[in-house]
Amino acid sequence: MKEKCGIFGVYDTDISEAIIPFVIDSLKLLQHRGQEGCGIVFNTNKSMHYHKGLGLVKDVFNENITIPTNICIGHVRYSTSGSSKNNDDSKIKECQPLSGTSNGDEFYLAHNGNIPKIKTHDTQYLIEFIENSKEGSFEDKLISLINTIPCAYSLIILFNETIYTLRDCYGIRPLCIGNKESSYCISSETHALQDYNLVRDVNPGEIIKINNEGLKTIYQSQNTQLKICAFEYLYFLNPNSICDGYCVNNVRKKLGTALANKEDIILNDEFIVIGIPESGLICAKNYAKMLSIEYKQAITKTTYVKRTFILPNNIDRINACEKKFLYDQKEIENKKIIIIDDTIVRGNVIKSIINSLLHFKAKEIHIRIGSPPIINTCQLGIDIPSREELLAYNKTIAEIKAELNVSSIKYLTIEEMNTIIPPSSYKECFGEEIDGKMINW
């Protein structure tokens, strides 16, 4: 079971009935990172209690939980393989945080990431690694984990009235720390910190301990690189988040600028620009602004539909695409339309949109993508089991254009994208070679 999810946790020196509702509200702000299930674990009277279930946070936690506590961690889940074959009881058991024991004491772990080459549930693999470690103390076991398993994981662990948080030595998935008075929180994204002040990102290869003595780095690996997944900036991160020093909103604006700078079609009043909700909107609006073309939001999302890319199988993805958008026919008819999106993976969404635009009598359709063609599988958390299912695999731009039945299509190059996002970011899906040590361990 491979997962790319959202994690959140709070430690406060004071016990309060407000902590659990705050964690639940923050998980709602991370809902875009996983919609299959969610869970929380909290500590009361030195005992662990958990609540988890399938579905959205608002549905699983549809009643207020006002149990006094000073520690709570939570998780929203997106599984990238296998879950669709399990029954609901199995799926609920796989919802995190998951539990383990170390030297007779219980711990709970919430994981965002994907351990390559692990055939079983990779979060359970991490738990078993800790349980089976020969190191003496729990902290030594965590140090052994971070020095043994290269990637990809950001973790929050609740153990003995202490929170530990760690990020793998490549920093593949985001993780940050917030602070407010006597309280600390850990989050996959700054967007979910709410009224907490951002302290900083957790460094690649860092283990942080948070308890009644405050926040302390207990280990920092010296063998690290920042190779955060490029898809975080293109797609997964909320635009209001800041990650590893990059404002996501500004990144997506710059992607639109880069697309505008390479535009070569002759534009006139017949053209309109439409961004694909949600992650294509910022890029599209800046593209239109740079070229002084009218922007129209002639495509809107229906009421909440799961992000189709992270649905567990292709049948579900295709069905969801057909229900995902509403179209403003009067804005589309007889127009030359430039569609802007962040990425094309399998092509289900863009094909559905093109078919609808043609149905509503668009005169021309031009596609602009704020990233390179996706031509390879990903081993570290993106749901791309085989290259053959990718729209761009083994195709020229002309062949992609013909398959989509559009007037033109342009992508950014890896070199152009590298001027906007961290150039060292993990880009295996775009065909970039990776450090063999990440996978072959």
QUIURPE-V863678 format. One record per pair of residues at least 12 apart in sequence whose ideal C-beta (glycine too) atoms are under 6 Angstrom apart, sorted by sequence separation. I is the first residue (numbers start at 0). GAP is how many residues later the second one is. If there is no record, write none. Layout:
{{I,GAP} {I,GAP}}
This chain:
{{96,12} {110,12} {206,12} {307,12} {9,13} {38,13} {96,13} {153,13} {307,13} {95,14} {173,14} {175,14} {205,14} {7,15} {152,15} {177,15} {272,15} {304,15} {128,16} {151,16} {179,16} {204,16} {227,16} {373,16} {413,16} {22,17} {36,17} {150,17} {374,17} {7,18} {76,18} {108,18} {177,18} {178,18} {232,18} {373,18} {374,18} {7,19} {37,19} {150,19} {153,19} {204,19} {304,19} {372,19} {145,20} {151,20} {177,20} {178,20} {203,20} {272,20} {34,21} {74,21} {137,21} {150,21} {153,21} {164,21} {19,22} {37,22} {74,22} {176,22} {203,22} {270,22} {271,22} {272,22} {43,23} {5,24} {72,24} {271,24} {273,24} {276,24} {301,24} {43,25} {97,25} {175,25} {273,25} {331,25} {336,25} {343,25} {30,26} {42,26} {183,26} {266,26} {298,26} {299,26} {5,27} {41,27} {99,27} {174,27} {255,27} {259,27} {320,27} {332,27} {334,27} {335,27} {4,28} {5,28} {42,28} {101,28} {254,28} {258,28} {298,28} {320,28} {331,28} {332,28} {335,28} {336,28} {337,28} {338,28} {339,28} {340,28} {341,28} {342,28} {4,29} {27,29} {97,29} {252,29} {256,29} {326,29} {333,29} {344,29} {26,30} {41,30} {99,30} {155,30} {251,30} {255,30} {259,30} {297,30} {317,30} {331,30} {99,31} {183,31} {251,31} {255,31} {259,31} {316,31} {320,31} {328,31} {39,32} {40,32} {170,33} {252,33} {256,33} {297,33} {326,33} {39,34} {169,34} {297,34} {74,35} {166,35} {168,35} {295,35} {38,36} {101,36} {168,36} {308,36} {23,37} {53,37} {72,37} {166,37} {37,38} {53,38} {113,38} {372,38} {112,39} {366,39} {371,39} {36,40} {112,40} {371,40} {35,41} {112,41} {165,41} {307,41} {364,41} {365,41} {370,41} {371,41} {33,42} {110,42} {111,42} {365,42} {366,42} {367,42} {368,42} {369,42} {371,42} {32,43} {33,43} {51,43} {164,43} {200,43} {238,43} {345,43} {363,43} {33,44} {110,44} {234,44} {346,44} {19,45} {30,45} {163,45} {29,46} {109,46} {370,46} {26,47} {162,47} {190,47} {343,47} {108,48} {16,49} {22,49} {26,49} {161,49} {188,49} {190,49} {18,50} {106,50} {107,50} {190,50} {353,50} {377,50} {16,51} {22,51} {189,51} {377,51} {19,52} {106,52} {168,52} {188,52} {189,52} {375,52} {14,53} {18,53} {286,53} {375,53} {14,55} {104,55} {168,55} {169,55} {170,55} {373,55} {375,55} {38,56} {40,56} {283,56} {374,56} {38,57} {169,57} {170,57} {171,57} {282,57} {11,58} {36,58} {38,58} {47,58} {173,58} {371,58} {10,60} {112,60} {279,60} {378,60} {111,61} {279,61} {9,62} {279,62} {271,63} {273,63} {278,63} {8,64} {141,65} {270,65} {271,65} {272,65} {273,65} {274,65} {275,65} {7,66} {269,66} {40,67} {6,68} {173,69} {4,70} {5,70} {4,71} {4,72} {4,73} {3,74} {2,76} {111,76} {142,76} {0,78} {1,78} {1,79} {138,79} {0,81} {72,83} {72,85} {282,87} {6,103} {6,105} {4,107} {234,107} {233,108} {233,109} {258,109} {258,111} {1,112} {254,115} {40,117} {0,120} {233,137} {8,147} {6,149} {230,151} {10,152} {8,154} {257,154} {29,158} {257,158} {28,162} {29,162} {28,163} {254,165} {25,166} {253,166} {12,169} {250,169} {250,170} {11,171} {10,173} {9,175} {8,177} {7,179} {6,181} {5,182} {7,184} {232,188} {229,191} {229,195} {226,197} {227,197} {228,197} {229,197} {225,198} {10,199} {12,199} {226,199} {171,208} {83,228} {151,228} {82,229} {83,229} {151,229} {77,232} {171,254} {115,263} {113,266} {113,267} {112,268} {34,271} {149,287} {150,287} {149,288} {149,291} {79,303} {115,323} {3,377}}
